[in-house]
Amino acid sequence: VRDSVFRRDGGQCTHVGPSGVRCAARVFLQYDHVEPFAMGGAHTEENVRLLCGKHNRRRERFTRRRHPD
């Protein structure tokens, strides 16, 4: 799954900002579950994407606010 996601995403963060510009980060990338694993998300190519650390942390904070423990 990891190799497929890396190739599909072009080895680049997939975050697209409000202006429609994709993040250019290509280092310190992290594999992110679109639907969080803890909430039943699968380890599949369709549910995993590359995000840089900055955008993954932002998403994590947003997810925690929407779905507190």
QUIRA-V665568 format. One record per pair of residues at least 12 apart in sequence whose ideal C-beta (glycine too) atoms are under 8 Angstrom apart, sorted by the first residue. I is the first residue (numbers start at 0). J is the second residue. D is the distance in Angstrom with one decimal. If there is no record, write none. Layout:
<<I,J,D> <I,J,D>>
This chain:
<<0,42,6.0> <0,43,6.6> <0,44,5.5> <0,47,6.0> <1,30,6.3> <1,47,7.8> <3,44,4.9> <4,30,6.5> <4,44,5.8> <4,47,5.0> <4,48,6.6> <4,49,6.3> <5,49,6.7> <7,44,7.0> <8,48,6.2> <8,49,4.3> <10,25,5.7> <10,28,7.3> <10,49,7.4> <11,23,6.9> <11,24,6.8> <11,25,5.3> <11,28,7.7> <11,49,6.8> <12,24,4.2> <12,25,7.6> <12,28,6.4> <12,49,6.0> <12,50,5.4> <12,51,4.1> <12,54,5.9> <13,48,4.7> <13,49,5.5> <13,50,6.4> <14,50,5.9> <14,51,7.2> <14,54,4.0> <22,51,6.0> <22,54,6.1> <24,51,3.6> <24,53,7.5> <24,54,7.9> <26,51,7.8> <27,51,6.1> <27,52,5.0> <28,49,4.8> <28,50,7.0> <28,51,6.0> <28,52,8.0> <29,49,7.3> <29,50,5.7> <29,51,7.3> <29,52,6.0> <29,55,4.7> <30,47,5.4> <30,48,7.6> <30,49,6.6> <31,47,6.9> <31,48,5.5> <31,49,7.3> <31,50,4.6> <31,55,5.3> <31,58,6.5> <32,46,5.6> <32,47,5.9> <33,45,8.0> <33,46,5.1> <33,47,7.2> <33,48,6.1> <34,46,5.7> <35,62,6.1> <35,66,7.9> <38,66,6.7>>
